[in-house]
């Protein structure tokens, strides 16, 4: 499955935001997808300190992942996708 991601660097931290969510919306399933994306990004040669999922729920952008990254994204919004990776 191909996933759109944004690989960004802010304040010395490399992070990945992925255009993905689990079909069940369970935290355990979201964690599993996030780990697969994290591993795929590393395999693609990207440095990743933090990661999050970005998805639409109830018509609004939502985020799931590293708590401080989620707070950052909540104020800055969904970034532009910079890469596509296969998980």
Backbone torsions as a table, in degrees:
resi	resn	phi	psi	omega
1	UNK	NA	132.4	177.2
2	UNK	-91.8	137.0	-178.5
3	UNK	-126.1	134.2	171.7
4	UNK	-77.8	136.0	176.7
5	UNK	-134.1	159.0	168.9
6	UNK	-115.0	124.4	175.9
7	UNK	-107.9	114.1	-173.4
8	UNK	-130.8	164.1	176.4
9	UNK	-133.0	128.4	177.9
10	UNK	-143.9	131.5	179.0
11	UNK	52.1	39.8	177.1
12	UNK	77.6	9.5	-178.6
13	UNK	-115.2	127.4	175.4
14	UNK	-89.9	129.6	179.3
15	UNK	-140.4	157.6	179.5
16	UNK	-122.0	133.2	172.7
17	UNK	-118.5	128.3	-175.4
18	UNK	-113.3	140.2	177.4
19	UNK	-82.8	76.7	-174.1
20	UNK	-158.9	157.3	172.5
21	UNK	-154.7	161.0	176.3
22	UNK	-83.1	152.5	178.8
23	UNK	-71.3	-25.6	-178.6
24	UNK	-86.7	-21.4	-176.7
25	UNK	63.8	20.0	175.0
26	UNK	-85.0	142.2	179.1
27	UNK	-57.4	-38.9	-179.1
28	UNK	-63.4	-39.2	178.0
29	UNK	-72.3	-36.9	175.8
30	UNK	-64.8	-40.5	176.4
31	UNK	-59.6	-42.5	-179.3
32	UNK	-63.6	-43.0	178.1
33	UNK	-65.3	-42.7	179.8
34	UNK	-60.7	-40.8	178.1
35	UNK	-65.2	-40.3	177.9
36	UNK	-64.0	-40.4	179.0
37	UNK	-67.5	-43.0	179.0
38	UNK	-57.8	-48.5	-179.3
39	UNK	-63.9	-42.1	179.7
40	UNK	-64.8	-38.5	177.8
41	UNK	-63.8	-42.0	176.7
42	UNK	-62.2	-43.5	178.7
43	UNK	-61.8	-31.1	179.2
44	UNK	-80.5	1.5	177.1
45	UNK	86.9	14.4	179.5
46	UNK	-92.3	137.8	174.8
47	UNK	-82.4	130.9	-177.8
48	UNK	-134.0	114.2	174.4
49	UNK	-93.7	-33.8	-178.0
50	UNK	-143.3	156.1	-179.1
51	UNK	-147.8	154.6	178.0
52	UNK	-152.0	156.0	171.8
53	UNK	-96.6	145.5	174.0
54	UNK	-124.8	129.6	-177.6
55	UNK	-153.9	167.7	178.3
56	UNK	-104.2	130.0	178.2
57	UNK	-138.4	123.2	-178.1
58	UNK	63.3	29.5	178.9
59	UNK	80.8	4.0	-178.5
60	UNK	-123.1	148.1	175.8
61	UNK	-69.1	131.0	178.0
62	UNK	-126.9	157.6	-179.0
63	UNK	-133.7	149.4	177.8
64	UNK	-142.8	130.7	177.4
65	UNK	155.7	-145.8	-179.9
66	UNK	-57.0	122.3	-171.8
67	UNK	-52.5	-45.0	-178.4
68	UNK	-70.6	-30.3	174.4
69	UNK	-68.7	-39.7	177.1
70	UNK	-61.1	-42.8	177.5
71	UNK	-62.7	-42.2	178.0
72	UNK	-60.2	-48.5	-179.2
73	UNK	-64.9	-34.5	179.5
74	UNK	-61.3	-30.6	179.2
75	UNK	-93.4	-25.3	-177.0
76	UNK	-102.2	-16.0	178.3
77	UNK	85.9	-179.1	-178.6
78	UNK	-74.8	125.7	178.6
79	UNK	-76.3	169.5	174.6
80	UNK	-73.9	141.9	179.5
81	UNK	-73.0	133.3	-176.6
82	UNK	-111.5	-21.4	-176.7
83	UNK	-144.2	163.6	168.4
84	UNK	-123.7	129.4	177.3
85	UNK	-122.7	157.2	177.3
86	UNK	-103.2	130.3	176.5
87	UNK	-117.1	NA	NA
